[in-house]
Amino acid sequence: MGQESKVPKNESVHTKEPPPVNGIRHYKWWFRVTLYTLFVISGQSAATLLGRFYYDKGGNSKWMATLVQSAGFPILLAPLLIFYVYSPPTRSTTTTTRSSPSAFTLTVLYLSIGLLMAGDNMLYSYGLLYLPVSTYSLLCATQLAFSAVLSFFLNSQKFSPSILNSVVLLTISASLLAIGTNSTDPTNVSKGKYVIGFIFTLAASAGYSLWLSVTQLAFQRVIKRETITAVLEMQIFPSLVATCACLVGLFAGGDWKGLKEEMEKYGEGKVSYVMTLVWTAVTWQISSVGSVGLIFEASSLFSNVISTLALPVIPILAVIFFHDRLNGVKVVAMLLAFWGFISYIHQHYIDNRKSKTTRTDDEDN
C-alpha cells in the first residue's frame, strides 16, 4: 500500500500492492477488500431498488432523490469517533505527520469532490427520470470505459489482457442486462427531454469515473494516510458539502413546497415515504464507503469494476422483492459479470505472485 508512490511510472500498476504477503497483514488486506466489496454490492443494489420504489409509489422530486444519495453521512460519525479514540497510532500516521496536508488544502479538496458528487448525483436523477430503465442502465455501463481512460491519464493505470478482458466482460454484461430488461418508456416525456436524459446520464457516468480517479489521486498525493479514518473522512466531508449543495437547490428551486403533498399522496403511506428516504440514504452511504475503501485499498478502476458487478445482482433481488421474472438474458449477464470479476482478481493474484518472487530474489541477492 505505502509503496504505491515509489513505483516507477513505466511499471505496470493494476492495483495497489498489498502488505507483506506472508503473515496476518496479508489476510487482513484481503478481508478489508472483501468487506468493501460487499458494501458496494449490497449498498448499491439496495439503494437502487429503494430508489425505484420511491418513483414507483409516487415520489417525483429530483432534488430529494439527489439529496438522499449523500445525506446519510451522519451515520458514519460514530464509527469515525470510535476509530479516533481507540485506534492506536500506526507507522504511516507517525511518519507522515510533517507532510500532512494543511487545513486549507483539505478544505479545497473536500469542497471540490463534494460539489462534483452533488452534480453527478443530480445528473443521474435526471437521467433516471427521463429515460427508460434499460437505456439508463446501458448508458451507466459506459462508466468503465471512462474510468479506463481517466485512470490511464490521472493514475498511471496500465492494463494487461486480463484487465481489459474484465472491463469488456463487465460492460457486455451490463449491456445485456439493459437490453434484456422489459422496461417501458416513461410517460409524458417529450423527445427533447429524452435527449436531455440521454446526455445527462452519459455525463453522469463520466462524472462518476472522474470522482473515482480524483479520489484515488487525492489519497496518493494529498491524504497519504493508510487508516480507516482517512476512508471515513473522505466520505463524510465531501458528502456534507454535497448535502448542503442539494439543500440549497431544494429550497432555491421550490421543490420543498411540494414535499408535504408528495408524502400525503405516497402510495404506501407517510411512514413508508419517510422510511424509504431514510434507508435509501443509509444504503447509499454503505455503497459509497465501500467504493472509497476499494479506491484506498486497490484502485479507482477496481472500485468501478465492483460497482458494475453490482448491476447483475439487482435482478436477483428484484425477483425476491418485486417478483420479477429471471430470464435467460439476465442469467447470461450475471455469469459474464462474475467471469469478469474473477478475471480481474486473477490478474491481481498474478501481480501479487510476481511481487513475492521479486522480493525473494532481492533478499537472496
Phi, psi and omega in degrees: 000304184288348182272002185302316184288347182265358181284129179301149184295334183274001178270154179282128180234106181267314174214167178296143181287130182291170178299173182316131192294321183273113177133179185293326183301325179297314181289329175296321178298314179294325177298316179296317179298317178297318180296315179296324177298316178296323177300313183296310185294311182291316181295313181294319181296312180295318181295320179295316179295320178292324176296318177295321179297321179299312181290320183296328185266006173120356177289140181215009181275117180292322180291324178292318178297329178281320183300317185292345179286344180231348189283354182273008185299333180302336179293345181270350182293322180297308177297328177297316179296319180298315180292327176298318186279317191257345180282125177286154178300138178256169181301319183293325181284332182275334183267349183247016182299318183294330183261014180296142181293153179285166179297323179296316180298315179295322179297314178298319180297310182293323177297315182296311181293322180296317178293323175298319179297315181296314179297320180294319178297321178294320178299317178297321180296317177295319180298316181291332180286321189260349185246153168297151182301322182296313179295319179301312181295321179297317179291325178297332180294341180290350181298332177294319179295316177298318181296321180299316180292313182293323178294328179294318184275321185269326188243009180054039181280126176257154186236125173269170176304324180293321179293315178297322178298318179297315181298315181296315182296317181291325177293317177296321179300311179296323179294316177299318180298319180292316181293325183275000180275130179276089182243148177254156179293146176299144181282149176056040177247120181285168179297324180296317178292326177298316178296319178298314179299321179298311182293318182295321179292321177296317178294324179294322177296318177294319180295321179296318178295322177296319178300316179298314182292319179294322178295318177298317179297324179295320177296320184285319189259334187244302186295302176055038177230137182254062182226157177293332178296326178296321178296315181293319179296321179294340176267320186290308188290316173298325177295324176298316178297315180297321180295316178298319178297320179291323178296320176299315178295321181298317182277322180291325181278349178086004180297331184297336181293332183262002183292322180296315178295321178299319180292321181291328181265003181299136188301328183257006178101170184293317181298317178297324178299311181296314182294326177298315180292319181296311183287334172296317178297317181295313183292328176294325177293320177300315179296318182293320177299319177297319180296313179296320178298320179290325174298317181294316184276332185232267180196167179294325179294318179298319178299321178292322178299315180295321178299319178290327178299332181291338182302313179289346179286331183300317178301326178297316179292327178294326176297320183286314189264329182246003177060035174289158179270129179269098183272179183297324180297319180293323178296315179297319179299319179293319179297318178296321180296314180293326176297315178297321179296315179297323179298318179293316179297323179297318179296320178295322178297318178297315178298322180295317178296321179296319180294324177296316181297319180296316180294322179295317179297320180294320179293323179293327181279000000 
